[in-house]
């Protein structure tokens, strides 16, 4: 079971890296259980995701998040969050959920061409 979970973690992180390279939106939601606060990060908002992704290699991987455990904030990103491929990582004081969305970041050059 552990080997399968480790394989799933590696596959997911490789998918995240590939999504970032092709400018696909990757969102992570961090939940601080002590303070019951959420923080949302995306590769579309100047986050250095390569550094962040490296940290995920050290975190305990929970696998795909069950529909009942999905954070409410995912409703902002999915029509039906229960159908989204959302994966979880355990934090010392909470949890991180991450997903690759079906949207792409518009490159600055493309935006300038349309003006």
Secondary structure, 3 states (H helix, E strand, C coil): CHHHHHHHHHHHHHHHHHHHHCCEEEEEEEEECCCCEEEEEECCCCCCHHHHHHHHCCCEEEEECCHHHCCHHHHHCCCCHHHCCEEEEEECCEEEEEEEEEEECCCHHHHHHHC
